[in-house]
Amino acid sequence: RRKMLARGGSIMLPRLSRAPTRATVIAAATGAQRAMSTTSSPTPMFCYQCEQTTHGIGCEQVGVCGKTPTTAALQDLLVHRLKGLASWAVYAKDTSSIDIQPAGHLFRAAIFSTLTNVNFDAPRFVERLADVDAMTADLRGRVQAAGAPPLSASPVAWFPGGVHPVDEQTPTEGVPQADLVRAGRVVGVDARSRLSGDPTLVGLHELVTYGVKGAAAYAHHAAVGGCEETDATEELLRAMAFLCTPDAADAGAVLERALAVGAANLTIMAALERAHTSAFGHPSPAQVRMGPREGKALLVSGHDLTDLMAVLQQTEGTGIKVYTHGELLPAHGYPELRRHAHLAGHYGGAWYRQKGDFARFPGAILMTTNCVLEPPKGTYAANLFTTGETGVPGVTHVGEKAFAPVIARALELPGFTAADEAEGDAARPHLVGFGREATLGAAPAVLDAIGKGQLQRIFLIGGCDGSEG
């Protein structure tokens, strides 16, 4: 916050026509960059969406996660365009009763891809921008066909003139990536804070945006698992559309919207639990081997249980042993997953140790969702695969549940030896599977132990596997 306050200031930009050409948008972006340079010294990027950001303030040269300024700017531009998509989707439903579920599906997946450590592949963001442009144009056309008046943008202090998300009509296709990067630099959090002169307000906008990102990721997973939450997704769309209106100048109103996103997230997480338990059963306590077994090996990381199940099904009978990594450790608590005998155990430590862990892993690695890091040059890139919304430059991306290339690579690589297995035998197993039902089932015994003074402290541990120091 101190850094953002130090960057305070405002810039004036020329007002563009309602339907700007590519040239005028690029000119506005270039002009904005010049104007910003007169009020402060713009850094190559500015991102503070994760807890591990540089000095707890913001990443300015390159992300702690490894995100480059190019990727950061394209993500900022994608979020900006998604605000426009959300605005048109809400307007289409409210004025013309248009079905906005397809827009919701695209919105969830696209904004999920901008979360930390999900996608570092710049060309994939250019593709997503084109998808969002097409969907927004379709909604605009359907509103017109329905006879409703066009949605008009109300000027707000945090968007530069001419590039309000509602007005944005410049197609991405055919625009050089460098121009898209310049456009993204004009609409990032740093630029909006200086435009508005109120970094605290824009910080509250980001609170809503980051909440929407997380909830959208959960909703995306729930939908993949067969539990669609249409109403909650619409609430996320309305939250992003709200950030484009003058009402978002009221800090109290923004906080209320943030709480509404939180309420929607509870609904979404309930749907995600239904998706998991209906497919894989309710978690129950189980021991997890933390060392390798001899044989061919395939490592699955991320959070997507449906991808893990697909890998288990597709590797049945191949002799490949499947391991979980990182935040997939709890997968071993689900009965329908652990019934697969070749789900051999868990490998590696916290996500930020993966560069060392993955370099030592003698098999193929599938990254289903965050958290992924770019492999060091000349290491394991040929063994790493991404799927879904994940992406890494120079790494093979496979289609939905199309894991044949991953399996083929696992069969090519040597796998673990008998000596590796013997060494792994010494590793202490982990106990997982204490989900809601298992924990509530133990409540009488826990309460009895508390009453007898046998249990003095209960620790609640939340969040991902962060710092181990």
Secondary structure, DSSP 8 states (H G I E B T S, - for coil): -HHHHHT----------SS--HHHHHHHHHHHHHHHHHHS---S--B--STTSGGGT-BSSS-TT---HHHHHHHHHHHHHHHHHHHHHHHHHHHH----HHHHHHHHHHHHTTSTTTB--HHHHHHHHHHHHHHHHHHHHHHHHTT---------TTS-TT--TTT-----TT--HHHHHHHHHHHSHHHHHHHHT-HHHHHHHHHHHHHHHHHHHHHHHHHHTT---HHHHHHHHHHHHHTTSGGGG-HHHHHHHHHHHHHHHHHHHHHHHHHHHHHH-----EEE--S--SB-EEEEESS-HHHHHHHHHHTTTS--EEEE-GGGGGGGGSHHHHTSTTEEEE----GGGHHHHHHH--SEEEE-SS------TTSSGGGEEEETT-B-TTSEEE-TT--HHHHHHHHHS--B-HHHHHHHTTS--EEE---HHHHHHTHHHHHHHHHTTS--------SSS----
